[in-house]
Amino acid sequence: MTIPRVVGLLIVLVVIGIAAVAMRVEQARHARRIQELQFRQTELRQQIWGQEMELARLRAPGMIRQRAGRLGLNAGGGPAQEVSPDRR
C-alpha cells in the first residue's frame, strides 16, 4: 500500500469512529429524555387518578346534599327559605 492510501484509510477510519461516537452521544441523550418523559407521564397519571377520585367523591349523593345544604338549597332546587323582600 502506498502512503496516500494508508492516509486515506486512516481518515476514513477516524471519520467512522467519530460518527459512531456522535451517534452514541445522541442515543444517550434521547434515552435520557425518554426516561424524563416517562417519569413525567407517571406523575401526571397519578395526578389524574387523584383528581378522578376527588371528582367521584364530589359527585357522591351525600356530598351533593351537603354542599346544597351549605348553599341554602333544598331538594327542589330553589332556596331553602324564601324571604319576601318587604319583610326585613
SEKOLKOL-729374 format. One record per residue (C-alpha): residue number from 1; residue in one letter; z, y negated, x negated. Coordinates in steps of 0.02 Angstrom, whole numbers, plus 32768, in hexadecimal, padded with zeros to 4 digits. Layout:
N
> resi; resn; c3; c2; c1
> NUM; A; Z; Y; X
...
***
This chain:
88
> resi; resn; c3; c2; c1
> 1; M; 8000; 8000; 8000
> 2; T; 7FD9; 7F54; 7FC7
> 3; I; 8057; 7EC6; 7FC0
> 4; P; 800D; 7E67; 8055
> 5; R; 8019; 7F04; 80C0
> 6; V; 80CF; 7F20; 808D
> 7; V; 80F9; 7E6A; 80B3
> 8; G; 80A0; 7E77; 815A
> 9; L; 80FE; 7F17; 8183
> 10; L; 81A5; 7EC6; 8156
> 11; I; 817D; 7E30; 81C3
> 12; V; 8152; 7EA1; 8255
> 13; L; 81F3; 7F03; 823F
> 14; V; 825A; 7E63; 8236
> 15; V; 8208; 7E20; 82D4
> 16; I; 822A; 7EC5; 832E
> 17; G; 82E0; 7EC0; 82F3
> 18; I; 82F8; 7E0C; 832D
> 19; A; 82A8; 7E35; 83D5
> 20; A; 831C; 7ECC; 83EB
> 21; V; 83B5; 7E61; 83C3
> 22; A; 837B; 7DD7; 843A
> 23; M; 835F; 7E56; 84C5
> 24; R; 840E; 7EA0; 84A8
> 25; V; 845D; 7DF3; 84B0
> 26; E; 8405; 7DCE; 8554
> 27; Q; 8438; 7E78; 8598
> 28; A; 84EF; 7E57; 856C
> 29; R; 84E5; 7DA9; 85BA
> 30; H; 849D; 7DEF; 865B
> 31; A; 851C; 7E7C; 8660
> 32; R; 85AA; 7DFE; 8651
> 33; R; 8560; 7D93; 86DC
> 34; I; 854D; 7E2C; 874C
> 35; Q; 8602; 7E59; 872E
> 36; E; 863B; 7DA7; 8759
> 37; L; 85D6; 7DAC; 87FA
> 38; Q; 861F; 7E56; 8828
> 39; F; 86D0; 7E11; 8811
> 40; R; 86A3; 7D7A; 887C
> 41; Q; 8658; 7DED; 8900
> 42; T; 86FA; 7E52; 8905
> 43; E; 8760; 7DB3; 8919
> 44; L; 86F0; 7D76; 89A5
> 45; R; 86F7; 7E1E; 89FF
> 46; Q; 87B6; 7E17; 89F8
> 47; Q; 87B3; 7D65; 8A39
> 48; I; 873E; 7D95; 8AC8
> 49; W; 87AC; 7E2A; 8AF3
> 50; G; 8845; 7DB9; 8AFA
> 51; Q; 87EB; 7D3C; 8B69
> 52; E; 87B1; 7DC8; 8BDC
> 53; M; 8865; 7E03; 8BEB
> 54; E; 889E; 7D52; 8C14
> 55; L; 8813; 7D40; 8C94
> 56; A; 8844; 7DE4; 8CE6
> 57; R; 88FA; 7DAA; 8CEC
> 58; L; 88C8; 7D04; 8D3A
> 59; R; 8859; 7D5A; 8DBA
> 60; A; 88E6; 7DCC; 8DF4
> 61; P; 8916; 7DA9; 8EAA
> 62; G; 89CB; 7D88; 8E7F
> 63; M; 899D; 7D07; 8DFD
> 64; I; 8924; 7CB2; 8E75
> 65; R; 89AE; 7CA6; 8EF9
> 66; Q; 8A27; 7C61; 8E79
> 67; R; 89AE; 7BDA; 8E3F
> 68; A; 8980; 7BB0; 8EF3
> 69; G; 8A39; 7B9B; 8F1B
> 70; R; 8A4F; 7B25; 8E88
> 71; L; 89BB; 7ABE; 8EC6
> 72; G; 8A05; 7ABA; 8F75
> 73; L; 897D; 7B22; 8FC7
> 74; N; 899D; 7BA3; 904F
> 75; A; 893A; 7C41; 9073
> 76; G; 88C0; 7BE1; 90E1
> 77; G; 8887; 7B78; 9050
> 78; G; 88CA; 7AD3; 9090
> 79; P; 8965; 7A73; 905D
> 80; A; 8A0A; 7ACC; 907E
> 81; Q; 8A52; 7A35; 90D8
> 82; E; 89EC; 79B4; 912F
> 83; V; 8A3C; 790A; 912F
> 84; S; 89F0; 7887; 919E
> 85; P; 89C4; 77E6; 9143
> 86; D; 8A2B; 7776; 91B8
> 87; R; 8ACD; 77D6; 9198
> 88; R; 8B22; 77A2; 90FA
***
